[in-house]
Every structure is written in structure tokens, then in C-alpha cells.
């Protein structure tokens, strides 16, 4: 395990704390100590360890009461708790398990046994979280197929049937053909994202970073989506001067396309979208800023997460799944970059990507 794995030790006896802390530090874990139950609960208000070692027999609030409070609090309920006890009577063990503990270790401690139990339960926790994420991914995938693709085809079939049955006046035909075209383009974009996302989840899509001309990539993407912007009379400005980034060509094009499409979707008529960059010695930050509707503060943490349902209609009623932004996050991180957003509701948004720059040879 890495040193970033934090373990909370709750024990009122300093010798026990010392033995546990030294043993776990040698195993590569980071440690935080609490002398009693109240102190442990205070620690958990600001820090979230990956595992808790909890003494049963403590003055004031015993380990059972502490465990109960931990499991009652949603933010800490899923942290594995291993009881520390000098007693291995069945009633103590059973009571601990009934309160939600995953294991117990008896005193005096056996170092190998302690490390093995800690490692096992951390591994089980990681497996459980991976399974939850996998299930969330699967649920999201089927939700998109069932809901969004279903709505898309229902709309296409409905408009096509009206045209086929000649129920539309001739002078309105062009308008309905435009509806079919836009729906088809949206459906194709959704299908592309679904296929790309599924390839990432199965490990079939790998990044091959090369030196890319960022100005060319952005201008090429603007040309592709210019028609969508013009329909809403949106101005797109590219303030990027010729500069290079290290990224996979296909993935970078996909990220810029999705972010620009997202900005167009949430920018009202006569709005503006701007691309610009800021450079440091080793990184370049690419910004896509719009004058759109912005994002509520409560929703900012949701937009890149698969386990959160977040979908908002665009300023012209455009529908979306949120999959494009999740795909952006996957692609950016596969290229060693980071992605984020700053936004004020009703005041627009700024999405930013940070990539390493090319190290030029002298």
C-alpha cells in the first residue's frame, strides 16, 4: 500500500498506540492517533481515513459506542473498522460485527497478523469501491441507451413519418428536414461518445502522446462546429497562438470537440465562447470560457462523475447525457493532464485543461 493510505488508531493507552503506529508505519501506512472516542469523532469531522483501528475498552465512550456513531454518519459509514481488544469472548466479537466492524485483533499484537488483516481489509474495500464504480458505469451506460437513444429515435421516426405521410405543408419541409439533420448529428455524436467510453472502460483505447499544434487542433474543431454556433448566433474566438502540447491526437481532438459542443449548448443566442492559453515553464493551461448559463455550485462536483446523475437542457432545449464531460476527464487523465471548471450560475463557465508542454531541445 502507499503512504497515502491513512489509518486512524483509537486507543487510550500510549504503549498500544506506539506499537500499532510503529508497526503500520513500517508497513508503509500514514497514521493519525486519537486517545479516546470523542477525540476520534472530532478527527473524523475533518479527515477521512481508509481504515480505523478502534479499542473496545476505553473510559467514557467505549469502542462499541464509537463504532455505532461512525456507522450512523453517512460520511464515515463505509470506513472499515477493526476492533482492538484484550478479550476475545464471543459476545464481544459478535457485538462488534453486529455494529458493523469488519474484524478484530487481540492484544498483545502480533505484527504480521496485524499487517495482514489491515492489508486484507483495505484490499477488500478497494475491490468493493471498484465494483460500485463498475456497476455505476454499467447503469449509466444502459440508462443512456434506454433513455437518450430511445428519445432520439422516437423523434426521428415521428418527424420522418409526418414527411412520409405528406402531413406537412411544402413550405415547412425544410424546417423539418433541419430537425432530422440536427437529431441525426446529435445521435451520431452520442454514439461516438458511447463507443469511445466503452473502449476506455475495457482498456482497449490507449494514449499515444505526440507533439501537437494546439492552435491547429482548436481551429479545426471550431470549423467542425461552426454551423451549430451560427444557428445560435454565437461568436467563437480563438486567442491561442501557435504552441505545442504533448497529447494523443485523437483524444485531444475529442476533448476539444466535446468541450466546445458543451459550451455551445449552454450559451444563449448572441453569446460568446473564447479559447485562450496560459503557459508556465512546464505546463500549458487551455481555457474554454463561455458567456452561458453557468453551473450551480452544488452541481460542479457532479459533472465529471459517473456515479452522479447530472443532465441539464441547453439554452435552446438541447438534450445531453453528461457523458461527453466524463469522456473528457478520462482522455485528459490518460494523457497525464488535469481538467476542471470554474463557474458562477448565470454568469458563464470556464473549463480548463492542463497539459505538459514539449521540452524543446537546445
Phi, psi and omega per residue, in radians:
X1 nan 2.735 -3.138
X2 -1.506 2.879 3.137
X3 -1.217 -0.217 3.113
X4 -1.303 -0.238 3.112
X5 -1.266 2.004 -3.040
X6 -1.737 2.296 3.118
X7 -2.131 2.277 3.079
X8 -1.659 2.175 3.073
X9 -1.847 2.138 3.138
X10 -2.042 1.867 -3.103
X11 -2.732 2.390 -3.081
X12 -1.534 -0.023 -3.115
X13 -1.897 1.990 -3.114
X14 -0.928 -0.709 3.120
X15 -1.046 -0.710 3.107
X16 -1.121 -0.758 3.103
X17 -0.994 -0.774 -3.083
X18 -1.113 -0.802 -3.129
X19 -1.102 -0.819 -3.124
X20 -1.111 -0.804 -3.093
X21 -1.105 -0.796 -3.122
X22 -1.125 -0.718 -3.138
X23 -1.103 -0.785 -3.086
X24 -1.287 -0.607 3.078
X25 -1.097 -0.670 3.090
X26 -1.135 -0.464 3.099
X27 -1.441 -0.008 3.070
X28 1.637 0.284 -3.112
X29 -1.753 2.682 2.988
X30 -1.614 2.512 -2.986
X31 -2.161 2.492 2.941
X32 -2.309 2.416 -3.014
X33 -1.942 2.550 3.007
X34 -2.385 2.386 -3.063
X35 -1.508 -0.288 -3.099
X36 -2.759 3.079 -3.072
X37 -1.108 -0.776 -3.116
X38 -1.103 -0.713 3.126
X39 -1.129 -0.662 3.114
X40 -1.098 -0.758 3.139
X41 -1.154 -0.601 3.077
X42 -1.162 -0.719 3.114
X43 -1.041 -0.723 -3.068
X44 -1.226 -0.195 3.079
X45 -1.276 -0.439 -3.080
X46 -2.087 -0.360 -3.126
X47 -2.200 2.512 -3.130
X48 -2.148 1.598 3.118
X49 -1.204 2.824 3.108
X50 -1.436 -0.282 -3.136
X51 -2.782 2.645 -3.135
X52 -2.192 2.225 2.966
X53 -1.745 2.059 -2.930
X54 -2.183 2.043 3.088
X55 -1.206 2.458 3.137
X56 -1.417 -0.911 -3.031
X57 -1.550 1.713 3.089
X58 -2.348 2.587 3.113
X59 -1.174 2.629 -3.139
X60 1.372 -1.871 3.134
X61 -1.591 1.995 -3.123
X62 -1.378 3.034 -3.064
X63 -1.084 -0.580 3.132
X64 -1.095 -0.779 -3.140
X65 -1.152 -0.700 3.114
X66 -1.085 -0.792 -3.137
X67 -1.054 -0.741 3.134
X68 -1.054 -0.750 3.140
X69 -1.185 -0.640 3.110
X70 -1.087 -0.764 -3.090
X71 -1.315 -0.344 3.104
X72 -1.426 -0.346 -3.114
X73 -1.588 2.053 -3.074
X74 -0.950 -0.616 -3.075
X75 -1.277 -0.283 -3.126
X76 -2.127 -0.063 -3.010
X77 -1.031 -0.525 -3.058
X78 -1.628 0.058 3.102
X79 -1.345 2.174 3.129
X80 -1.112 2.392 3.122
X81 -2.061 2.203 3.030
X82 -1.961 2.152 -3.136
X83 -1.375 2.511 3.025
X84 -1.904 2.172 -3.085
X85 -2.629 2.549 3.024
X86 -1.532 -0.071 -3.101
X87 -2.052 2.268 3.090
X88 -2.019 0.496 3.073
X89 -1.086 2.568 -3.030
X90 -1.042 -0.611 -3.091
X91 -1.143 -0.635 3.112
X92 -1.201 -0.747 -3.131
X93 -1.113 -0.833 -3.126
X94 -1.096 -0.771 -3.131
X95 -1.075 -0.712 3.118
X96 -1.071 -0.781 3.117
X97 -1.138 -0.651 3.129
X98 -1.122 -0.523 3.132
X99 -1.434 -0.146 3.076
X100 1.976 0.057 3.090
X101 -1.178 2.672 -3.110
X102 -1.770 -0.292 -3.089
X103 -2.962 3.086 3.041
X104 -2.537 2.661 3.090
X105 -2.240 2.330 -3.095
X106 -1.667 2.635 3.071
X107 -1.615 2.575 -0.094
X108 -1.196 2.639 -3.005
X109 -1.385 2.429 2.966
X110 -1.711 2.056 -3.005
X111 -1.009 -0.799 -3.118
X112 -1.119 -0.718 3.135
X113 -1.137 -0.749 -3.126
X114 -1.061 -0.876 -3.125
X115 -1.072 -0.725 -3.124
X116 -1.106 -0.777 -3.132
X117 -1.161 -0.748 3.122
X118 -1.078 -0.847 -3.127
X119 -1.064 -0.732 -3.126
X120 -1.064 -0.803 -3.073
X121 -1.317 -0.509 3.021
X122 -1.180 -0.671 3.118
X123 -1.180 -0.718 3.091
X124 -1.093 -0.686 3.119
X125 -1.127 -0.755 3.124
X126 -1.107 -0.688 3.110
X127 -1.142 -0.707 3.115
X128 -1.091 -0.759 3.138
X129 -1.161 -0.672 3.102
X130 -1.128 -0.656 3.123
X131 -1.171 -0.711 3.097
X132 -1.085 -0.744 3.132
X133 -1.135 -0.694 3.116
X134 -1.102 -0.736 3.117
X135 -1.152 -0.681 3.104
X136 -1.123 -0.686 3.100
X137 -1.088 -0.801 3.141
X138 -1.104 -0.766 3.138
X139 -1.084 -0.725 3.127
X140 -1.112 -0.744 -3.122
X141 -1.042 -0.860 -3.115
X142 -1.228 -0.545 3.086
X143 -1.102 -0.739 3.131
X144 -1.122 -0.807 -3.131
X145 -1.074 -0.828 -3.052
X146 -1.225 -0.731 -3.006
X147 -1.592 -1.033 -3.004
X148 -1.258 -0.784 3.092
X149 -1.181 -0.592 3.080
X150 -1.081 -0.831 3.106
X151 -1.083 -0.703 -3.134
X152 -1.043 -0.871 -3.097
X153 -1.245 -0.566 3.072
X154 -1.065 -0.727 3.121
X155 -1.160 -0.786 3.137
X156 -1.086 -0.758 -3.128
X157 -1.140 -0.711 -3.125
X158 -1.092 -0.856 -3.132
X159 -1.179 -0.716 3.135
X160 -1.093 -0.667 3.138
X161 -1.146 -0.694 3.104
X162 -1.076 -0.729 3.109
X163 -1.158 -0.752 -3.113
X164 -1.146 -0.580 -3.116
X165 -1.541 0.044 3.121
X166 1.036 0.604 3.132
X167 -1.583 0.105 -3.118
X168 -2.012 2.270 3.083
X169 -0.976 2.546 -3.059
X170 -1.000 -0.626 -3.096
X171 -1.300 -0.133 3.097
X172 -1.798 -0.003 -3.054
X173 -1.064 -0.778 -3.109
X174 -1.034 -0.682 -3.139
X175 -1.073 -0.749 -3.111
X176 -1.301 -0.537 3.053
X177 -1.140 -0.631 3.075
X178 -1.136 -0.659 3.089
X179 -1.080 -0.761 3.122
X180 -1.108 -0.748 -3.137
X181 -1.079 -0.841 -3.118
X182 -1.113 -0.712 3.129
X183 -1.129 -0.693 3.125
X184 -1.145 -0.733 3.120
X185 -1.119 -0.739 3.106
X186 -1.110 -0.719 3.132
X187 -1.125 -0.690 3.118
X188 -1.159 -0.719 3.098
X189 -1.094 -0.720 3.106
X190 -1.116 -0.760 3.141
X191 -1.093 -0.723 3.090
X192 -1.029 -0.803 -3.142
X193 -1.110 -0.716 3.127
X194 -1.076 -0.787 -3.121
X195 -1.156 -0.747 -3.137
X196 -1.148 -0.732 -3.131
X197 -1.125 -0.759 -3.141
X198 -1.127 -0.621 3.105
X199 -1.157 -0.623 3.088
X200 -1.166 -0.784 -3.097
X201 -1.085 -0.542 -3.136
X202 -1.634 0.069 3.094
X203 1.291 0.273 -3.089
X204 -1.559 -0.113 -3.115
X205 -2.039 1.934 -3.097
X206 -1.933 2.592 3.137
X207 -1.473 2.433 3.067
X208 -2.253 1.418 -3.050
X209 -1.126 2.390 3.042
X210 -2.415 3.030 3.081
X211 -1.387 2.171 -3.075
X212 -2.173 2.536 3.052
X213 -1.446 1.861 -3.044
X214 -1.136 -0.687 -3.129
X215 -1.053 -0.717 3.123
X216 -1.127 -0.776 -3.120
X217 -1.051 -0.807 -3.107
X218 -1.153 -0.814 -3.125
X219 -1.131 -0.641 3.087
X220 -1.089 -0.734 3.140
X221 -1.179 -0.686 3.109
X222 -1.043 -0.737 3.114
X223 -1.082 -0.695 -3.139
X224 -1.104 -0.651 -3.038
X225 -1.825 0.145 -3.088
X226 -1.025 -0.664 -3.126
X227 -1.077 -0.728 3.113
X228 -1.093 -0.721 -3.134
X229 -1.161 -0.726 -3.106
X230 -1.138 -0.548 3.109
X231 -1.092 -0.474 3.113
X232 -1.881 0.162 3.120
X233 0.976 0.729 -3.139
X234 -1.663 2.317 3.087
X235 -1.603 2.277 3.102
X236 -1.981 2.131 -3.135
X237 -1.918 2.358 3.053
X238 -1.984 1.831 -3.134
X239 -1.674 0.224 -3.089
X240 -1.467 2.225 3.024
X241 -1.637 2.837 -3.052
X242 -0.938 2.105 3.131
X243 -2.665 2.749 -3.076
X244 -1.955 2.558 3.020
X245 -2.317 2.767 3.077
X246 -1.769 1.946 -3.124
X247 -2.859 2.820 3.024
X248 -1.210 2.260 -3.037
X249 -1.068 -0.849 -3.119
X250 -1.089 -0.753 -3.097
X251 -1.192 -0.706 3.141
X252 -1.128 -0.751 3.088
X253 -1.033 -0.738 -3.127
X254 -1.125 -0.746 -3.142
X255 -1.100 -0.862 -3.125
X256 -1.100 -0.693 3.130
X257 -1.091 -0.795 -3.120
X258 -1.167 -0.705 -3.134
X259 -1.192 -0.680 3.094
X260 -1.201 -0.737 3.093
X261 -1.041 -0.697 3.111
X262 -1.133 -0.735 3.134
X263 -1.128 -0.716 3.102
X264 -1.096 -0.722 -3.113
X265 -1.041 -0.696 -3.032
X266 -1.801 0.197 3.062
X267 -1.834 2.261 -3.115
X268 -1.303 3.032 3.103
X269 -0.959 2.503 3.117
X270 1.171 0.300 3.114
X271 -1.467 -3.039 -3.075
X272 -2.455 2.474 3.057
X273 -2.186 2.376 -3.058
X274 -2.302 2.322 2.999
X275 -1.798 2.308 3.025
X276 -2.689 2.896 -3.080
X277 -2.299 2.728 2.971
X278 -2.326 2.357 -3.074
X279 -1.995 2.515 2.916
X280 -2.029 -2.993 -3.093
X281 -1.090 -0.674 -3.028
X282 -2.070 -0.121 -3.065
X283 -2.376 2.775 2.997
X284 -2.218 2.351 3.094
X285 -1.861 2.128 3.133
X286 -1.776 2.149 -3.130
X287 -1.947 2.431 3.010
X288 -2.132 1.770 -3.038
X289 -1.885 2.346 3.133
X290 -2.209 2.858 3.109
X291 -1.806 0.625 -3.026
X292 -1.501 -2.714 -3.004
X293 -1.375 -0.259 3.136
X294 1.345 -3.124 -3.090
X295 -2.229 2.345 3.062
X296 -1.098 2.483 -3.089
X297 -1.000 -0.602 -3.125
X298 -1.207 -0.324 -3.078
X299 -1.738 -0.205 -3.061
X300 -1.049 -0.696 -3.114
X301 -1.284 -0.174 -3.069
X302 -1.622 -0.420 -2.871
X303 -1.190 -0.389 3.122
X304 -1.806 0.148 -3.026
X305 -1.874 2.357 -3.135
X306 -1.334 -0.470 -3.075
X307 -1.529 0.096 3.100
X308 -2.045 2.309 3.105
X309 -1.513 2.043 -3.124
X310 -2.584 1.943 3.107
X311 -2.567 2.246 -3.104
X312 -2.242 2.455 3.091
X313 -1.260 2.577 3.114
X314 -1.319 3.127 -3.062
X315 -1.226 -0.269 3.080
X316 -1.989 0.416 3.125
X317 1.427 0.172 -3.127
X318 -1.102 2.439 3.134
X319 -1.776 2.658 3.119
X320 -2.706 2.940 -3.104
X321 -1.907 -0.262 -3.011
X322 1.472 -0.081 -3.094
X323 -1.139 -0.610 -3.112
X324 -1.018 -0.730 -3.138
X325 -1.235 -0.617 3.071
X326 -1.131 -0.686 3.105
X327 -1.114 -0.717 3.084
X328 -0.994 -0.802 -3.127
X329 -1.066 -0.791 3.127
X330 -1.038 -0.830 -3.082
X331 -1.179 -0.754 -3.136
X332 -1.083 -0.797 -3.117
X333 -1.180 -0.559 3.085
X334 -1.143 -0.373 3.110
X335 -1.745 0.266 3.083
X336 1.329 0.267 -3.135
X337 -1.816 -3.097 3.078
X338 -2.298 2.686 3.128
X339 -2.338 2.544 3.130
X340 -2.758 -3.134 -3.115
X341 -2.576 2.502 2.977
X342 -2.134 2.366 -3.071
X343 -2.758 2.544 2.958
X344 -2.070 2.252 -3.117
X345 -1.017 2.264 -3.110
X346 1.262 0.157 3.140
X347 -2.219 0.258 3.095
X348 1.575 3.056 -3.094
X349 -2.369 2.738 2.993
X350 -2.288 1.915 2.999
X351 -1.545 2.446 3.129
X352 -2.350 2.553 3.099
X353 -2.194 2.411 3.090
X354 -2.070 2.134 3.114
X355 -2.153 2.757 2.978
X356 -1.243 2.530 3.068
X357 -1.623 2.826 3.114
X358 -1.224 2.314 3.047
X359 -1.485 1.920 -3.073
X360 -1.386 2.397 3.103
X361 -1.408 2.409 -3.133
X362 -1.405 nan nan
